Amino acid sequence: MLTQLNPYLSFNGNAREAMEFYQTVFGGKLDFNTFKEFQASESKDEDDLIMHSMLETDGGLALMAADTPRSMKYMEGTNFSLSLSGDNESELSGYFDKLKEGGTVVMPLEKAMWGDTFGMLKDRFGISWLVNIATPKNDRS
């Protein structure tokens, strides 16, 4: 799998509505996962919030989004990140290491509840990055 760079949008409880709107604009296949599906809700009112959604179009566009959990601050106007994803561990972990120089690691690059290796950081220029290294399906446990 090639490494992909995609926009990742954050919403304040209306990610589903926004992504359904974007699907009417761009077409394509839309998938959702809630906080409850990953047992990641910090309270019952987060159960139906979107932990991850992805819109993929036949033309090759990809847009990802999530609702901001209550434990994190939502700030309109800065509610986006850049997402690097793929299965090349050395390439992606190298990007993570370089991007964190002079920046702030928000979540270290480590195994996530969905089985992949995941990390978050803000680079020295204030840009938020998400890095997801896919684990082969037969290696997830």
N, CA, C and O of each residue as an XYZ file, in Angstrom:
564
protein
N       0.856     -1.176      0.000
C       0.000      0.000      0.000
C       0.898      1.234      0.000
O       1.860      1.307      0.764
N       0.589      2.182     -0.841
C       1.324      3.435     -0.877
C       0.936      4.305      0.305
O      -0.183      4.210      0.811
N       1.851      5.148      0.746
C       1.542      6.109      1.793
C       0.632      7.180      1.225
O       0.853      7.680      0.122
N      -0.399      7.529      1.993
C      -1.369      8.539      1.567
C      -1.333      9.732      2.506
O      -1.116      9.583      3.708
N      -1.547     10.915      1.950
C      -1.681     12.144      2.719
C      -3.081     12.675      2.471
O      -3.436     12.991      1.335
N      -3.894     12.778      3.548
C      -5.290     13.192      3.423
C      -5.642     14.230      4.473
O      -5.061     14.236      5.559
N      -6.598     15.119      4.161
C      -7.119     16.007      5.196
C      -7.968     15.216      6.185
O      -8.662     14.270      5.811
N      -7.902     15.617      7.453
C      -8.690     14.990      8.512
C      -9.390     16.125      9.260
O      -8.740     16.952      9.899
N     -10.716     16.156      9.174
C     -11.514     17.235      9.748
C     -12.060     16.840     11.112
O     -12.405     15.681     11.341
N     -12.136     17.806     12.013
C     -12.709     17.582     13.349
C     -13.983     18.402     13.480
O     -14.060     19.541     13.019
N     -14.983     17.796     14.119
C     -16.272     18.460     14.290
C     -16.696     18.420     15.748
O     -16.156     17.659     16.551
N     -17.663     19.247     16.067
C     -18.152     19.372     17.439
C     -19.519     18.700     17.571
O     -20.506     19.345     17.924
N     -19.567     17.380     17.278
C     -20.800     16.623     17.428
C     -21.607     16.467     16.155
O     -22.650     15.813     16.173
N     -21.159     17.047     15.049
C     -21.932     16.936     13.810
C     -21.113     16.360     12.651
O     -21.336     16.714     11.494
N     -20.171     15.474     12.964
C     -19.349     14.860     11.916
C     -20.195     14.038     10.951
O     -19.978     14.096      9.740
N     -21.157     13.275     11.466
C     -22.009     12.456     10.593
C     -22.741     13.336      9.586
O     -22.737     13.054      8.388
N     -23.367     14.401     10.076
C     -24.104     15.312      9.198
C     -23.181     15.932      8.149
O     -23.536     16.004      6.972
N     -21.998     16.378      8.572
C     -21.053     17.006      7.646
C     -20.592     16.015      6.580
O     -20.562     16.347      5.395
N     -20.234     14.804      6.997
C     -19.731     13.830      6.035
C     -20.825     13.368      5.075
O     -20.549     13.114      3.902
N     -22.056     13.256      5.558
C     -23.163     12.925      4.658
C     -23.370     14.049      3.636
O     -23.680     13.780      2.475
N     -23.200     15.293      4.060
C     -23.273     16.415      3.129
C     -22.164     16.309      2.084
O     -22.430     16.436      0.889
N     -20.913     16.076      2.522
C     -19.795     15.978      1.586
C     -19.996     14.825      0.609
O     -19.549     14.895     -0.536
N     -20.666     13.766      1.054
C     -20.958     12.661      0.142
C     -21.914     13.117     -0.965
O     -21.785     12.682     -2.110
N     -22.874     13.990     -0.631
C     -23.773     14.500     -1.680
C     -23.021     15.389     -2.668
O     -23.404     15.492     -3.833
N     -21.959     16.025     -2.203
C     -21.149     16.893     -3.068
C     -20.233     16.075     -3.964
O     -20.200     16.279     -5.178
N     -19.480     15.139     -3.361
C     -18.424     14.428     -4.081
C     -18.796     13.021     -4.525
O     -18.094     12.426     -5.342
N     -19.913     12.474     -3.989
C     -20.250     11.078     -4.263
C     -19.334     10.166     -3.473
O     -18.654     10.612     -2.549
N     -19.313      8.892     -3.828
C     -18.390      7.953     -3.210
C     -18.987      7.128     -2.088
O     -20.179      7.199     -1.790
N     -18.116      6.346     -1.482
C     -18.483      5.423     -0.405
C     -18.099      6.055      0.927
O     -16.982      6.545      1.095
N     -19.043      6.038      1.875
C     -18.851      6.665      3.182
C     -18.965      5.613      4.271
O     -19.939      4.862      4.321
N     -17.970      5.564      5.139
C     -17.977      4.641      6.290
C     -17.856      5.433      7.577
O     -17.195      6.471      7.627
N     -18.512      4.922      8.631
C     -18.473      5.543      9.960
C     -18.114      4.503     11.012
O     -18.476      3.333     10.887
N     -17.402      4.934     12.048
C     -17.215      4.153     13.266
C     -17.465      5.089     14.440
O     -16.950      6.207     14.464
N     -18.251      4.639     15.412
C     -18.559      5.464     16.580
C     -17.574      5.178     17.714
O     -16.851      4.182     17.694
N     -17.564      6.075     18.702
C     -16.738      5.855     19.888
C     -17.176      4.574     20.601
O     -16.342      3.839     21.131
N     -18.478      4.308     20.614
C     -18.985      3.113     21.288
C     -18.447      1.841     20.636
O     -18.112      0.887     21.338
N     -18.360      1.812     19.307
C     -17.850      0.629     18.616
C     -16.436      0.257     19.063
O     -16.077     -0.920     19.063
N     -15.637      1.247     19.442
C     -14.264      1.000     19.884
C     -14.136      1.044     21.407
O     -13.025      1.070     21.936
N     -15.278      1.053     22.117
C     -15.283      1.173     23.573
C     -14.418      2.349     24.019
O     -13.670      2.246     24.992
N     -14.525      3.466     23.301
C     -13.695      4.636     23.571
C     -14.484      5.809     24.146
O     -13.934      6.896     24.324
N     -15.762      5.601     24.437
C     -16.577      6.682     25.005
C     -16.109      6.964     26.428
O     -15.888      6.049     27.221
N     -15.964      8.245     26.730
C     -15.628      8.620     28.098
C     -16.889      8.810     28.931
O     -16.837      8.814     30.161
N     -18.033      8.970     28.242
C     -19.336      9.042     28.892
C     -20.387      8.609     27.878
O     -20.121      8.564     26.677
N     -21.572      8.293     28.366
C     -22.653      7.798     27.503
C     -22.994      8.762     26.375
O     -23.382      8.333     25.289
N     -22.850     10.078     26.626
C     -23.221     11.041     25.588
C     -22.221     11.066     24.428
O     -22.444     11.767     23.441
N     -21.121     10.311     24.533
C     -20.177     10.200     23.425
C     -20.382      8.939     22.591
O     -19.771      8.801     21.532
N     -21.229      8.020     23.046
C     -21.391      6.724     22.372
C     -21.643      6.841     20.871
O     -21.023      6.123     20.086
N     -22.537      7.730     20.465
C     -22.920      7.827     19.060
C     -22.109      8.856     18.272
O     -22.346      9.058     17.081
N     -21.157      9.500     18.937
C     -20.282     10.419     18.208
C     -19.369      9.622     17.283
O     -19.075      8.454     17.540
N     -18.932     10.251     16.227
C     -18.093      9.586     15.226
C     -16.628      9.638     15.663
O     -16.059     10.715     15.842
N     -16.031      8.460     15.831
C     -14.612      8.380     16.169
C     -13.770      8.439     14.900
O     -12.657      8.964     14.905
N     -14.314      7.893     13.812
C     -13.616      7.939     12.528
C     -14.625      7.742     11.401
O     -15.494      6.872     11.467
N     -14.489      8.567     10.371
C     -15.274      8.368      9.157
C     -14.366      8.622      7.966
O     -13.395      9.375      8.047
N     -14.709      7.971      6.854
C     -13.912      8.149      5.648
C     -14.816      8.121      4.437
O     -15.650      7.230      4.270
N     -14.626      9.124      3.597
C     -15.325      9.221      2.325
C     -14.285      9.009      1.229
O     -13.306      9.748      1.136
N     -14.510      7.986      0.398
C     -13.614      7.695     -0.716
C     -14.421      7.748     -2.000
O     -15.464      7.104     -2.116
N     -13.929      8.526     -2.977
C     -14.646      8.660     -4.247
C     -13.990      7.811     -5.327
O     -12.825      7.428     -5.219
N     -14.758      7.527     -6.367
C     -14.224      6.774     -7.500
C     -13.083      7.531     -8.179
O     -12.212      6.918     -8.798
N     -13.086      8.857     -8.065
C     -12.055      9.675     -8.677
C     -10.774      9.785     -7.864
O      -9.836     10.469     -8.272
N     -10.729      9.110     -6.705
C      -9.507      9.091     -5.911
C      -9.446     10.093     -4.772
O      -8.422     10.185     -4.095
N     -10.515     10.846     -4.544
C     -10.529     11.761     -3.402
C     -10.783     10.978     -2.124
O     -11.535     10.003     -2.123
N     -10.159     11.404     -1.048
C     -10.391     10.792      0.262
C     -10.463     11.903      1.299
O      -9.604     12.783      1.345
N     -11.496     11.850      2.129
C     -11.701     12.826      3.189
C     -12.034     12.065      4.455
O     -12.903     11.193      4.446
N     -11.354     12.382      5.541
C     -11.606     11.717      6.819
C     -12.081     12.749      7.834
O     -11.778     13.936      7.720
N     -12.830     12.277      8.831
C     -13.360     13.190      9.845
C     -13.737     12.437     11.105
O     -13.905     11.217     11.099
N     -13.867     13.197     12.193
C     -14.290     12.650     13.485
C     -14.899     13.769     14.311
O     -14.668     14.951     14.054
N     -15.686     13.371     15.314
C     -16.145     14.322     16.323
C     -15.048     14.464     17.372
O     -14.338     13.503     17.667
N     -14.913     15.641     17.923
C     -13.931     15.893     18.964
C     -14.478     15.347     20.279
O     -15.574     15.728     20.688
N     -13.730     14.455     20.957
C     -14.224     13.953     22.243
C     -14.285     15.084     23.269
O     -13.579     16.085     23.144
N     -15.122     14.918     24.266
C     -15.334     15.968     25.273
C     -14.040     16.333     26.012
O     -13.899     17.457     26.495
N     -13.096     15.386     26.100
C     -11.846     15.629     26.831
C     -10.858     16.492     26.048
O      -9.836     16.910     26.591
N     -11.156     16.759     24.776
C     -10.281     17.581     23.946
C     -10.996     18.884     23.594
O     -12.221     18.924     23.485
N     -10.217     19.938     23.420
C     -10.793     21.235     23.098
C     -11.084     21.323     21.599
O     -10.219     21.031     20.774
N     -12.296     21.725     21.258
C     -12.680     21.963     19.865
C     -12.509     23.441     19.577
O     -13.022     24.289     20.308
N     -11.784     23.749     18.503
C     -11.581     25.145     18.131
C     -11.872     25.319     16.648
O     -11.087     24.910     15.793
N     -13.010     25.930     16.360
C     -13.381     26.179     14.971
C     -12.299     27.015     14.300
O     -11.749     27.940     14.898
N     -12.005     26.678     13.058
C     -10.959     27.364     12.321
C      -9.624     26.643     12.369
O      -8.780     26.833     11.493
N      -9.432     25.822     13.378
C      -8.220     24.996     13.477
C      -8.624     23.530     13.586
O      -7.877     22.712     14.121
N      -9.794     23.209     13.083
C     -10.369     21.876     13.258
C     -10.026     20.943     12.099
O     -10.895     20.286     11.525
N      -8.727     20.903     11.771
C      -8.280     19.971     10.753
C      -6.876     19.483     11.103
O      -6.141     20.141     11.840
N      -6.526     18.346     10.575
C      -5.188     17.779     10.693
C      -4.826     17.200      9.345
O      -5.677     17.061      8.467
N      -3.568     16.863      9.187
C      -3.132     16.124      8.016
C      -2.843     14.707      8.473
O      -2.196     14.497      9.499
N      -3.321     13.741      7.715
C      -3.181     12.334      8.073
C      -2.261     11.629      7.092
O      -2.471     11.663      5.879
N      -1.237     10.989      7.642
C      -0.357     10.124      6.855
C      -0.720      8.692      7.197
O      -0.750      8.327      8.373
N      -0.995      7.874      6.193
C      -1.371      6.496      6.468
C      -0.830      5.570      5.392
O      -0.614      5.975      4.249
N      -0.617      4.332      5.775
C      -0.101      3.312      4.875
C       0.417      2.147      5.694
O       0.110      2.031      6.881
N       1.206      1.278      5.062
C       1.718      0.118      5.791
C       3.247      0.063      5.831
O       3.818     -0.915      6.313
N       3.910      1.104      5.329
C       5.367      1.138      5.337
C       5.827      1.719      6.674
O       5.941      2.934      6.836
N       6.088      0.821      7.625
C       6.402      1.246      8.991
C       7.632      2.139      9.073
O       7.609      3.154      9.769
N       8.703      1.780      8.375
C       9.924      2.587      8.482
C       9.721      3.977      7.882
O      10.202      4.967      8.435
N       9.015      4.057      6.761
C       8.751      5.359      6.151
C       7.897      6.234      7.063
O       8.241      7.385      7.332
N       6.781      5.679      7.536
C       5.837      6.464      8.329
C       6.389      6.815      9.706
O       6.182      7.934     10.175
N       7.082      5.895     10.364
C       7.666      6.227     11.668
C       8.786      7.251     11.485
O       9.008      8.083     12.365
N       9.490      7.200     10.358
C      10.498      8.215     10.058
C       9.881      9.595      9.897
O      10.421     10.582     10.396
N       8.739      9.666      9.195
C       8.042     10.943      9.067
C       7.636     11.463     10.446
O       7.812     12.643     10.749
N       7.090     10.571     11.276
C       6.649     10.965     12.619
C       7.828     11.549     13.399
O       7.711     12.614     14.006
N       8.964     10.845     13.380
C      10.145     11.294     14.117
C      10.638     12.648     13.630
O      11.028     13.492     14.436
N      10.625     12.863     12.325
C      11.088     14.140     11.778
C      10.105     15.269     12.072
O      10.514     16.383     12.398
N       8.809     14.981     11.957
C       7.800     16.012     12.203
C       7.771     16.451     13.669
O       7.438     17.600     13.960
N       8.116     15.554     14.592
C       8.045     15.902     16.014
C       9.219     16.769     16.472
O       9.163     17.338     17.562
N      10.282     16.884     15.667
C      11.432     17.709     16.038
C      10.999     19.162     16.203
O      10.549     19.800     15.252
N      11.140     19.670     17.415
C      10.734     21.035     17.715
C       9.247     21.194     17.928
O       8.769     22.297     18.191
N       8.508     20.102     17.817
C       7.058     20.131     17.989
C       6.644     19.479     19.302
O       7.447     19.349     20.226
N       5.382     19.073     19.370
C       4.820     18.467     20.574
C       4.102     17.177     20.211
O       3.207     17.175     19.366
N       4.496     16.078     20.851
C       3.805     14.809     20.653
C       2.545     14.830     21.504
O       2.617     14.990     22.722
N       1.400     14.671     20.869
C       0.112     14.641     21.553
C      -0.199     13.218     22.001
O      -0.707     13.003     23.101
N       0.109     12.251     21.142
C      -0.069     10.830     21.439
C       1.115     10.110     20.800
O       1.326     10.223     19.593
N       1.896      9.362     21.603
C       3.056      8.678     21.026
C       2.642      7.654     19.976
O       1.517      7.156     19.990
N       3.545      7.351     19.082
C       3.315      6.357     18.032
C       3.360      4.984     18.693
O       4.431      4.490     19.048
N       2.175      4.366     18.856
C       2.076      3.066     19.521
C       0.823      2.340     19.054
O      -0.035      2.917     18.386
N       0.732      1.063     19.420
C      -0.406      0.244     18.995
C      -1.712      0.838     19.517
O      -1.842      1.149     20.701
N      -2.671      0.988     18.614
C      -3.972      1.570     18.949
C      -5.013      0.474     19.134
O      -4.778     -0.682     18.783
N      -6.162      0.843     19.686
C      -7.225     -0.127     19.986
C      -7.763     -0.810     18.736
O      -8.349     -1.888     18.837
N      -7.581     -0.209     17.550
C      -8.075     -0.830     16.310
C      -7.016     -1.720     15.664
O      -7.254     -2.281     14.594
N      -5.854     -1.856     16.294
C      -4.849     -2.808     15.835
C      -3.690     -2.220     15.058
O      -2.673     -2.889     14.880
N      -3.814     -0.992     14.591
C      -2.731     -0.340     13.856
C      -1.826      0.409     14.845
O      -2.153      0.523     16.027
N      -0.711      0.907     14.364
C       0.147      1.788     15.138
C      -0.259      3.210     14.786
O      -0.374      3.556     13.610
N      -0.476      4.039     15.812
C      -1.044      5.371     15.604
C      -0.372      6.379     16.526
O      -0.026      6.060     17.663
N      -0.193      7.594     16.029
C       0.327      8.683     16.850
C      -0.166     10.020     16.351
O      -0.577     10.155     15.198
N      -0.121     11.018     17.234
C      -0.557     12.374     16.909
C       0.503     13.358     17.398
O       1.116     13.163     18.448
N       0.703     14.414     16.619
C       1.646     15.442     17.048
C       1.288     16.769     16.421
O       0.535     16.839     15.450
N       1.844     17.821     16.996
C       1.743     19.153     16.409
C       3.172     19.551     16.082
O       4.036     19.568     16.959
N       3.420     19.872     14.808
C       4.788     20.208     14.417
C       5.167     21.611     14.899
O       4.331     22.325     15.451
N       6.404     21.996     14.695
C       6.892     23.278     15.218
C       6.232     24.487     14.566
O       6.416     25.615     15.024
N       5.466     24.262     13.502
C       4.746     25.343     12.840
C       3.273     25.386     13.236
O       2.513     26.205     12.721
N       2.865     24.491     14.165
C       1.493     24.471     14.652
C       0.542     23.610     13.850
O      -0.666     23.651     14.085
N       1.055     22.828     12.904
C       0.205     21.945     12.100
C       0.047     20.613     12.823
O       1.026     20.020     13.274
N      -1.192     20.154     12.926
C      -1.485     18.868     13.564
C      -1.366     17.733     12.550
O      -1.852     17.838     11.423
N      -0.715     16.652     12.965
C      -0.497     15.486     12.107
C      -0.993     14.232     12.818
O      -0.847     14.092     14.033
N      -1.581     13.324     12.045
C      -1.968     11.986     12.485
C      -1.169     11.010     11.636
O      -1.087     11.172     10.419
N      -0.580     10.001     12.264
C       0.162      8.984     11.532
C      -0.429      7.630     11.902
O      -0.489      7.275     13.080
N      -0.868      6.871     10.891
C      -1.449      5.543     11.104
C      -0.701      4.531     10.241
O      -0.683      4.630      9.015
N      -0.085      3.557     10.907
C       0.638      2.496     10.210
C      -0.215      1.237     10.279
O      -0.403      0.655     11.347
N      -0.727      0.828      9.123
C      -1.640     -0.318      9.063
C      -0.907     -1.598      9.433
O       0.224     -1.837      9.009
N      -1.576     -2.403     10.226
C      -1.100     -3.731     10.585
C      -1.817     -4.734      9.692
O      -3.035     -4.648      9.536
N      -1.088     -5.689      9.098
C      -1.784     -6.701      8.301
C      -2.891     -7.351      9.102
O      -2.716     -7.647     10.284
N      -4.036     -7.577      8.463
C      -5.228     -8.086      9.170
C      -4.944     -9.360      9.960
O      -5.504     -9.541     11.042
N      -4.083    -10.253      9.446
C      -3.813    -11.499     10.166
C      -2.871    -11.298     11.353
O      -2.666    -12.234     12.126
N      -2.290    -10.103     11.521
C      -1.397     -9.825     12.655
C      -2.084     -9.026     13.761
O      -1.438     -8.691     14.754
N      -3.369     -8.710     13.622
C      -4.063     -7.884     14.615
C      -4.502     -8.750     15.789
O      -5.233     -9.727     15.631
N      -4.036     -8.366     16.958
C      -4.479     -9.057     18.184
C      -4.116     -8.255     19.390
O      -4.402     -8.666     20.514
